[in-house]
Amino acid sequence: MLASFLDAVPDFAAEPVRVVAEDDWFAISFVLTGANTGPFTRTPGPSTALPPPADPGKLADHWGLVDLATLFAQLQS
């Protein structure tokens, strides 16, 4: 899946903008950029930029959380 995404967005970049750490917990915020120029999961590339330009008054960013430790533990069981 990752290789397919990188083929579809060959100039993909992730720039860390904020790192927070405390004890054994950490979080990193990234700004993701690139242009979707190729097919991804059998859908043709629309040649659009990531992130898309924001319209005034519209949502301009997205926050998500991935708990990789729990995900990997579930995949191994």
N, C-alpha and C positions, 0 to 999 in steps of 0.2 A: 504494500500500500504506500509506504514512504517513497520507494523508488518511483512508483507511478506518479505520485504527487510532484516529485522533483523533476520528472520528465515534463510534466505539464506546466510547471512554473520554474524554468531553468535558472532564473535570476533571483530565486527566493533568498531572502536574508532575514535573520532574526536578531534584532539589536536589543540587548538587555538595557532597560532604563531604570529599574529599581530592584534592589536585592534587600530582603529582610530576613534576618536569621536570629533565632533565639533557642538556646539549648540544642535539642535534636530536631528542630523544626525550621524550615526555610521556605521562602516564596520568592519567585522572580517574575517581574513584569517585562514583557517583550513588546516591541513594535515590529510587526511582520510586514514585509514589503515584497513585491515581485509582480510579474505580469503573467496571467494565465494564457499561454500561447499555444498549448498543445492539449490533446485529449486527456481526460482524467476519468477513470471508471467508465470507459466507453462513451463518454459525453465529449463532443468536440469542444476545443478551447475557444472561448469568446474573445480572446485578446483583451481582457480587461485587467486593470491594475488592482493590486492588493496593497493596502486597503482601498476600497472605492472612494472617490472624492466625496466629502460630506456636503450635503445640502444644508443651508441654514435652517435651524430649528429641527433637524433630524438627528437620530442617534448616530454618533460619530465613533464609538468604540464598543468593544465587547469584552466582558470579563468572564473567564471560565476557570474551572478548577478540575484538575486531573489528579486523583489519588493513585499514583502508580504503584505504591506498595500494596494497597488493597487489590487493585486490578491484577497485578502479577500473582498474588496469593490465590485469588479466585481462579485464575487460569491454570494454576498448577494443581488445583484440587480436583 
